[in-house]
Structure formats: structure tokens, C-alpha cells
Amino acid sequence: MAVEERKPFLLRIPPDLWKELEQWAAAELRSVNGQIEYLLRQAVAKRKRTQSEKG
């Protein structure tokens, strides 16, 4: 089974938001990168549910 390659990209985040993400990620035993990916996946899933309910 082939592992899907991840797309690297640069994301600029204000220091205060970074600090919040670091604390949140640590509380959930994730890296900041992992936390951001988790949050983005949740947002995409929520958007898909909302769109399917509308349409």
C-alpha cells in the first residue's frame, strides 16, 4: 500500500496564535503541525456536512 505524499507549504501565523496552538497541541498530545491538520480536517468535514444538508 502506497503512502500518500504530503504537500509542504509555508504558513505565517502571528506569535500569539502560535502560542495558543502550541498549548492546545500539547494538551492533546500533538505537534502544532498535527493540530493544524486535525483542525483543518474537522473544518472540511463540517463544511461537507453543511453543504449536503443544504443541497
C-alpha positions as CSV (number, residue, x, y, z in Angstrom):
1,M,0.0,0.0,0.0
2,A,1.5,3.3,-1.1
3,V,1.6,6.2,1.4
4,E,0.2,9.4,0.1
5,E,2.8,12.2,0.0
6,R,2.1,15.3,2.0
7,K,2.2,18.7,0.4
8,P,4.6,21.1,2.3
9,F,3.7,24.8,2.4
10,L,4.6,27.9,4.3
11,L,2.1,29.3,6.7
12,R,2.7,32.6,8.5
13,I,1.0,32.7,11.9
14,P,1.0,35.6,14.4
15,P,3.0,34.8,17.5
16,D,0.0,35.0,19.8
17,L,-1.9,32.5,17.7
18,W,1.2,30.2,17.5
19,K,1.4,30.2,21.3
20,E,-2.3,29.2,21.6
21,L,-1.8,26.4,19.1
22,E,1.3,25.2,20.9
23,Q,-0.6,25.0,24.2
24,W,-3.6,23.3,22.6
25,A,-1.5,20.8,20.7
26,A,0.5,19.9,23.8
27,A,-2.8,19.4,25.8
28,E,-3.9,16.9,23.1
29,L,-0.5,15.3,22.7
30,R,0.0,16.5,19.1
31,S,2.6,18.6,17.3
32,V,1.5,22.0,16.2
33,N,1.6,20.7,12.6
34,G,-0.6,17.8,13.6
35,Q,-3.0,20.1,15.5
36,I,-3.4,22.4,12.5
37,E,-4.0,19.4,10.2
38,Y,-6.6,18.0,12.7
39,L,-8.4,21.3,12.8
40,L,-8.4,21.7,9.1
41,R,-9.8,18.2,8.6
42,Q,-12.6,18.9,11.1
43,A,-13.4,22.2,9.3
44,V,-13.6,20.4,5.9
45,A,-15.8,17.6,7.3
46,K,-18.1,20.2,8.9
47,R,-18.3,22.1,5.6
48,K,-19.2,18.9,3.7
49,R,-21.9,18.0,6.2
50,T,-23.4,21.6,6.0
51,Q,-23.3,21.5,2.2
52,S,-25.0,18.1,2.0
53,E,-27.8,19.3,4.4
54,K,-28.4,22.4,2.2
55,G,-28.4,20.5,-1.1
